[in-house]
Amino acid sequence: MRLSSSKNDLLVIGNGNVGKEVIGYLLDDECPIDSFQKLYCTYRNHPPSGADCHEGVDYIDFQSIPDMITGCSHMVITVPPQILSESSYTDVILDNIEIMNRLPKNITIGYVSTTGVYGDHNNAWVDETSETLCDEKSKAYCYLDIENRWKMHSEKKIFIFRCAGLYGNEFSALHTVWKQGGYPKRKDDSNITPAKKEDSVKENFTSRIHLRDVARSICTSITNPCLRGGIYNLADSMPAQRGEVMEFAANLFEKMKIEIPSKSNVNEKKTSERRSRRQKDRKRVSNKKLLSLLENDERKGITMTFAAWKKFSPFLLYGIHEIKTV
C-alpha cells in the first residue's frame, strides 16, 4: 500500500460487503490518487477472521471509535440505519454524541446510501437532482433522513454515495438463479405497444453496480482534493430489465451444460415481498456525474454493465466456477 506524503488515516465504519471491498481496493494499491498511512475498520460483535480479515488493517470495536476518530482524516460509513420501529430508527454515528463531539473539523466523510431514496419514477431516468419520492415508512426514507442530517454539517467535506443494486463475485444473477433452482422463460410481450416510443418499457428496469466499482468510486472521490463533497449515484451505465438478466444467467448454465438443482424450499413469501418492492420502485439511475469524476482515471468509466456482461467472459466476472461447487 502506498503512503501519503501527509498523515491520512481512514476509518471504515462497518465490515460488510462495501466496507471490505473499500479496504481490499486500497490494500491492492489501486487507489488512483493517494492512499492512507493507516486503515481502521470496525466490527460489531466479534473481531473478524479468515476471509473477513485483511492483513494491514487495525480492527476496532464500536466502543473504540471516539478515541480513534480524533486522529483520522477520512471516514467511510457503510452501516445502514438501524430500524427500531415503523416510525423510528437510529444511526450508529449521528446518534452517538461522544463520536460526534470528537469528529475532527476537517475530516472527510463518505456516507453509503441507496438509490432507493428516489422511489417510483415510472422507469424514467433519475439523477442526483431528481425528486426523492420514497415511502415515508420505508428504510430508504431513513437513509434519506440521514443524508439530510449529514448535509447540516456543512463545515465538513461530506460525500453521499447512493448505491444501486450491488453484485460481486460471490453474489450475482448466476447465484440467484442457482439458489432459486432456475428461472422461468419470459413471456413474449413483443405485441405490447408502449405509450411512448422513447419509453419502450415492457417491464421494470433495475440499476446495478459491481462492488469493485463502488470501492473505486468511493476512494477516488474522498481522496480528490479538488472535490468539496456532494451526492453521487453509484450505478452502471446500462440499467436492464430484471427478467432479461435472470433469463440470460439461466441460459449460461444451459450453454455450459450445468444442471441447476431444483429447489422445493424457496421462501415464496419472501420472494413475493421482493417482487412487490421492485414493482413499486421503478426508475433508471443515471451515473453521468460519477463518470465525469472518473474520466481522468486510467480505468475509464464504470466497468460492468449488463451489455459488458454479455460481451466479455461472464464465467470469470461472476464466479461461475464457485457456483459449480455450491
N, C-alpha and C positions, 0 to 999 in steps of 0.2 A: 504494500500500500504506500502510495506517495505521501510525503509530508508537506504540509503547507509552510510557507515562509513565516506566517504568523500562527499564533496558537488558536486553532479552531478545533473544538471538541463537539461531537454530535451525540445527542441523547435521543434514542428512538423509544417512544412510548408504545409498548406492545410488541410481542414476539410472534404475531400471527403471520399469515401469508405475505402481506405487504411489508411488514417490519423486517422479516427475514430476508426478503428479496432486496430491500434497500441496503441492508448490511452486506449481503452477498455481492451486490453490484459494486460497492465500494471496495470490498476486500479483493475483488477480481481486478482492481486497478482500472476500472472502466470509466470512472468519473471524468468527464471531459474538461473540467476546469481545475479546481483544487480538491484535494482530499482532506482528511482530518487527522490530527495527531492522535486523538483518542476517540474510540467508539464505545458508547454505552447503550445498553438495551435492557428494558425492564422485563420482569416476569411476574406473574400474578400469584401463583401458589408454590411452585417448586422450581428450582434452578433448572434450566434446560440441559439436555444431554443428547448425545448421539447426533442425528441429522439436524436437530433443532439448535445445536450449539456451534457457533463459529469460533475458531481459534483467532485470537487477537481482539476479542470483544469482551469488555467487562460487563457481566450481567448483574443487575441490581434489582432488589425488590422495591415495591412501590413506596415503602416507608423511607427509603434512602433518597428519593427524588429531591426533597427540599435541600438536602446538603449537597447533592451532586449538581443540581441545576445552576447554582451560583457561578460555577466555573465553565459553563457551556456556552458556546457561541451560536449553536443551532439546536433546534428540537423538532422532531417529526412525530406527530401524534396519529397513531393508526388505530386506536381503541375506539369502538363505536359507542354511541350513547347507551347508558345502562338504563333500561326501561324499568320503572318502579310500578307504574300503574298505567291505565289507559290515558291518563291526563298528566303524567309526570315522568321525569327521567332525571338522571344525574350524569355529569361529565367528570371523568377522573382528574382532569386538570383544572378546568374553570371553577369547579365546585370545591376545590381544595384550597382553602385560604392560605395555608402555610406555603404551598407551592407558588401560588400567585404572588404572594408578598415577596418571594425570593427570586422571581424571574428577573434576569439582567435587563436593563433598559434597552440595550442594543441587540438583544437576542433575535435571531431569525427563526420564525415558526412556520412549519408546514403542517396543515391540518387536512387529513384524508377524509373527504366527504363522499357523496354519491350523486350521480346524475338523476337519482330518484326524486330529488327536490323539484325537478321541472314538472313532474306529474304528467297529466294527459294533454298532449298537443295534437291528437288525431294524426299521428305519424308525420307531422311536419318537422322540419329541421329546427333545432334549438341551439343557441349559442349562449355565451356567458351573460348576455344582456337580456335573455328571454325571461318571460314572467315565470315565477315559481308557483305551480298550481297543485302541489302535493296535498293530500288529505291531512287535515289538522290532527287526525287521530293516528296517523301513520308514523313509522320510525323515521321516514325521510323528513318529516316535519321537525323531528327532534334534531336531525342533522342541520337543517336549515336554521333553526334557532341557535345552535352552537356557532354556525358560521357568522350569524349576525352579532353574537356576543363577542366573538373574536374581532370583528370589524370595529368594535368600540374601542379597542386598544390601538388606536391609530398611530401611537408613538413607536410602535414596533413594526418590523417588516414581517408581514403575515401573508402566506400563500395558502389558498384554499384549493384543494385538488378534488374536483368532482369526478369520481371514477365510474366508468361504465361497467358492464358485467365482466368480471375477472375470469381469466383462464390461464393455465400454465401446463407444464409438462406432466403434472400429477393430477390435474383435473381439467377436462376438456369435453367437447362434444362426444368424442370417442368413449371416454369414460362414462358419460351419461348414458349413451346407447348400451354400453356393456352392462351397466348396473341395472338398467330397466329391462334388459332382455330383448333388445331390438327396438325398432321404431317403425310405425306404420307408414306405408307409402302415402304421399299426399294425394288428395283427390284432384282430378283435372278441373281447374277452375278457369280455363282459358276463355270460356264463353262469357265470363263476367265483364261487363263494361264499366270501367271506372268513371266516376263523376267528372274528373278532370284528367286529361291525358297525361299531364306532367306529374300527376299524383297517382300513378298506376300502382295502387297498393291492394294486393289480394289478401294479405294477412299482415299482422303487426310486425314491425321491424324491431330488431334488437341490436344495440351497440355494444361492442365488446372491446377488451384490451388485454394484451398479454402482460403478465406480472413483470417481466423484464422491462417492458416499455414503461410501465408505471414507475418502476425504480429509477430508470434513466431520466424520465421526465421530472421526477421529484428532485433528484440530485442535481440535475442541470439547472433547475430553477433556483433552488435555495443557495447554490454556490455562485450564482451570477451576480457580481457586484453592481451591475447596471440596472437590475430589476428592483422595483420597490414593493413587490408583492402583488396580490390580486387573485382573481378567480381563474382557474384553468380547467377546461374539460379534458379529461384523460380518456380518450376513446380512439379506436382505429378509424381508418379513413373510409370504410365502406360498411355501414350497417346492413345486416342481412336478415331475411325472414328466418325465424327460428326453425320452421319446418324444413326449409331448404338446407340449413346447416345440418340438422339431425339426419335427414334423409341421405345427405352426402356422406356423413360419417358411417351410416349403416351400409351404404354401398361400398365403402372402403373395405369393411370387414368382408363383404361378399367377394370383392375382387381379390383379396388376399387369401380367400378360401379359409377364413377363420370363422368357425361356427360360434355364434353368440348363444351362451346358455340361457334357456328360458327361465324367467323368474315368476314365481307364483305368489311371492310375498311382498310385492310392491305396495307401498302405502298409498292407496288410492285417494284418501282424504288429503294427504299432504300434497300429492300431485295436483289434485283439483284446486287447492288453495293457491298454488304457484301459478297455475294456468289462469285463474281468475285475476291475480295481481298483474300478470303480463297483459291481459286483455284490457285492463283499465289504464295502464301506464304506457301510453303509445307515443313514441317520439323517435326521431333520428338525431343523434348528437353530433354536432359539428366540432371538429378538432382544429380548425384553421388557426386559432390563436396559439395553440400549442405548437403547431407546425412552424409558425413564424418564429417561435422561440428556438426551435431546434434546427432551423435551416442552415445555420453555420456549423453545426456539429458534423463530424466526419461520418456518422451513421445517419444518413438523411431520413427524416420523417419517422413515422411510426411503422415498425417493421411488419406487423401482422395485420392483414385484413382477410376476410373470407376469400377474396379473389387470390391473394397470395397463397393462402392455404391450398387452394385447388391447383395453383400453378407449380408450387415447389413441392418438396418431399414432406408430406404430412406425417409420414411414419416416424421421422426424426423429430419434427416440431412438436408433435403431440404425444410422444411417448408410447406409441402403439406396442412396442416390444415389451414394456412393463405390463400393459393390459393383458397380453397373451399369457402372462404368468399369474394373473389375479386369482 
